[in-house]
Amino acid sequence: MKAIRAHEFGGPEVLRYDDMPEPAPGPGQVRVRLHAAGVNPFDTYMLTGTYAIKPPLPYSPGADGAGVVEAVGDGVTGLAVGDRVYTGGTADHQSYGAYRQVVLCTPSQVHPLPARVSFAEGAAVNVPALTAHVALERATPRGGDVVLVHGASGSVGLAAVQMARAAGYTVIGTAGTDDGLALVAAEGAHHVVDHRDAGHIEKLQTLTNGRGPDVILEMLANVNLDHDLTMIAPRGRIVVIGNRGRIEIDPRKIMAKHAVVTGLALWGLTAEEVTRGHEALAAALASGALRPVVGTELPLAEAAEAHRRVMTPGARGKIVLLMP
């Protein structure tokens, strides 16, 4: 099978298009032939070798995939050959990820993919939608709340906009391109704000009648967190989803508003939280509340280019690698 592997840590240039033997499922394992794999920013962080998770070399990046169950090992129930699924992680850790044609998973890493959802869209579910779901769950929004999604044109942001809108909250999304703003509006945001605009914080305050958002989902905390603390509503909640550096903040802003700032990293979730999250995503996919948005499709062999693009400003949905 074809696979993308890194034999050393570094930038996108270390990714190689390799041949690998196809794995056979052992007891309690499922073999999935992937049609698409999703690319996430943390794939690029892991590739540097300095991330919290450091896989053994050589390894294939990628946590998100979608395809068809090809074989099941002894003891596996509830899954059958031919089932359409999306995947979240793999069981064969020495090879690690989803940037390859065939993966082995545990049953808990395999989730049903509705027929109306394409494989490319399915590869946009696991990390983005699970992150958005858990972030909203952590923020505990209530009826009448205003939810601000920073960086809403990316795959996590769009999933959060869709699910927050479906839950009945007033949704504001920010983006940094005209196309991104149009996409965020089309996916359900009641208001969109260009975060390139020097006056965007004042605009956000105006949209909330000076009170500020009740919930802020923050994708770039090193740029925005201190501003978030300025505009958050009294007793508001900020969930930090993404960050690329250090920032200086004034804790008095948190104290004065009795605000809550919490962080989220998927690899820190419990197994129960992951299971519960995917159950919620299954319902959201079935109802149409979650509609994965794919912005760019590239062939597997162009994984290095995908890694360059995923770190470029102006996100517009998910970047997906298609299998040969």
N, C-alpha and C positions, 0 to 999 in steps of 0.2 A: 504494500500500500504506500501511497504518497503521504508524506508528513513534513511539517515544518519543525526543525529542531535547532536548538542552540547548543553548541559544543563548548561555548565559553560565554561569560557574562559580558554585557556591553550594550551598545546601541542597536538600532534596527539592522545594521549591516552584518551582525553576527548570525542572523537567522539563515538557515540553510534548507533547501528543498531536497529532502532525503527520501530514500526508499527504506521501508521497514517491513518486517514480517507481520502478517495479520495475527492478532492474539486470539487464543481460544478461551472461551469463558470457563472459569472454574466453578466449583460449587458456590451457590449464592451470588453469581455474577450474571450480568446481561451484556451481550455484545450488540452494539448499535453501529450501523453504518450511517455515518453522518453525511448529510447533504450540504450543510452550512455550519460555520463556526462564527461566533461573535467575537469582536475585538473590544476590549475595555482598557481604559487608561492604566489600570493597575497591572495589566500584562506588560506594559512598557516599564513600569517601576520594578517588577519582579525580574525582568530581563537584565537590569543593571547589576543585580546581585546584592543590592543594599536594602531591599524591602524586608518587611517583617517575616515574610515567607521566602525561603531560599531553597528551591528544589535542587536535587542532585543532577549533575551534568552527565550526559546530555539529556535535554528534556524538551517536550513540546509545550508551548504556552497554551493558554486558553481555558476558560471555565465554562463557556457557553456553547452548546451545540444543538442541532436538531436533525433528526433523521428517522430511520426505521429499525425496529428491533430485528436482528438477524439470527440470533440464537440465544437460548437461555440455559444456564447451568442447573445442576441438580439443586432441588430445594427452592427454586424460584416459583412463586405463584403470583397470579394477578397480572402477568405480562405474557404476551404471545408473539411468536414470530409474525412480522408484518405490521405490528402496532406502530402508529406514528407517535413520536415522542419528542420532547425537548429535554436536554440534559443539563444538570448542574454539578459539575465536577466529574472526576473519573475514579475508578477503583485501582487501576494499575499505576501506582504512584511513580514508579521508576521512569515511565514515559510521560506521565503527568497529564497533559492537557488535550484540548479539543482541536488543535490545529493539525488534524490527521483524519484520514478517511474512516478509520474504524477505531472505536474506543470500547473499553470495558467499564461497566458501571455496576454499582450495587443497586438493588431495586429502589432504594430511597433517593437515588440520584436521577431517576428516570420518571418523567411526568407526562401525562397525556397531552397530545397536541391536537386540538380540534381540526377537523377537515378543512374548515374555511381559513385557517391560519397557515400560510406558506412556511416552508422550511427556513427560508431566509428570515421571516418574521419570528419563527420559533427560536432562532439563534439570538434573538434580541430580548428574550424573556428573562432568563435566569438572574444574572447580576443586576441589570437595570431595574426590572420590575420588582424583584425581591427587595432591592435597596429602597425603592420608592415606597413600597408597602410598609416595610419596617419603619422607615422614617416617619410616615404619617401615623403609624401606630404609636411610636414613641412620643410624637407631638401631641397626642390626645386631643385633636380638634373637637370642638363642640358645635352644636347648631348655631348658625349665625356667624361663625368665625371666618376671618379673612386669612387665606393661606397664600403666602408669597413664595414662589419657586424661583430662586436665582438660577441662571443658566438653564432656562426651561426648554431650550431647543435641542439639548442633548438627549440621549436615550433615557437616562434616569429622570431628567426633568419632564420629558413628555409623558412618561408613565405616571409621574406624580400629578401632573396637570389633569390627565384623563381620570385617574382614580379619585382625586379630590373633587373634581367637578361632578362625577357620578355620585359621590357621597353627599352632595348638596352644599358644599362650602363655596364661598366666593373666592375665586382663584385669580391671582395676579401672576403673570410670568414675565421674566426679563430675558432678553437675548441681545446679541451684539451685531446682527445683520438684518437687513430688510427681509430676506427670505426666512430667517429664523423667527422673526417677529410674526410674520404671516403664518408660519407653520404652528407656532404656539397658539395663536388665535384660532386657527382652524381645528386644533385638537381640544379646544374647550375652555381656554382661559377667558375670563370675563374682561380682563384688561391686560394689555401688554405694554411694557416700558423698555425703551432702549437704554441698556446700561452703559453705552458709550456716551450718552448725554450727560454733561457735567451737572445738570439739574435734576437727574433722575431720582435722587433721594427726596427732593421736594415734591416731585410728581407723585411718588409713592405715598407720601404723607397726605397729599391732597386727595388721592383716590380713597383714602381711609378716613376722610374728614378730620385729619390731624391726629387721629388716635394711634395709627400705625397698625401693621399686620399682627394678628394674634399668633400666627405660626410662620416661621421662616425656614425653608429648606435651603441650606447653604452649600453650594458646590465649590466655592473657591474662598475658603475662610481667610486665607492670608491676605486677601484683597478687601473682603467685604465685612468681616466679623465686627470690627469696631463700629462701622456704619449701621450694621444690623442692631447693635445694642442701643444705638441712638434712636432708631425709629421703631423698635419693637413696642407693641402695646403693653400696658401694665399687665403683669402676670402672664406675659407671652412666653412662647417656647421656641427656641432656635435649635435645629438639628444640624450638626456639622457633618456633611456627607463627603466633601472633598476639600483638600488642602494641599498646597505646594510650597509651604515655607512658614517662617515664623511671623508673628504679628504682635504689636504692642496694643493692649486694650486698657480701658479704664474700668476696673471692677465695680466702681461706684454706680455705673450705669445698670449693672445687673442688680445691685442692692436696692437702688431707688425704685426700680420697677418690679421687684420680686420676680424677676425673670428667671427662666431655666435655660441653660445651655447644655446640650448633651451631644455626644459623639456617636458615630455609627461606623463600624467596619464589619462587613459580612463574615469574615473569618472568625470573629469573636462571638457569633451567635451560637446558642445551644442547638442540639439536634431537634429538640422539641420546637424551638422558635422557627427553624428552617422548615420543618414539616408543616407547621401551622401556616407559615407564610405561603408555601406552595399550594396548600388547600385553598387559601384565599385567592391566589392567582388563577387557579383552575376555574373558580367561580367567576372571576372577573373576565377571563378569556371567553368563557361560555356565554356570558351575558352581553359581551361587547363593551363593557366598561373599560377593559384594557385592550388596546389595539396597537400592537408593536409597530413602530415606525422605522423602516430601514432607509437610511439616507444614501449609502454607498455600498455597492457590491463589487468585490474584486475577486479574481481567481486566487486559490490557495497559494500559488507560487509567488504572489505579490504581497505576502504578509509583511515584508519590510516596509513597503509603501503604506500599508494599512497602519502600521505602528507610527509612521511619521504623521499621517493624517489625523489620528486620534488625539494627538497632542497639539494640534493646530487650532487656534481660536476660530469661532464661527461654526460650532457643531450644529448638525442638522440631522438628528436621528442617529441610528446605529450604523456602524461600519461592520460589514459581514463578509467573510471569506467563503466562496463557493467551491465545493469539492470537484475535482476533475472526474 
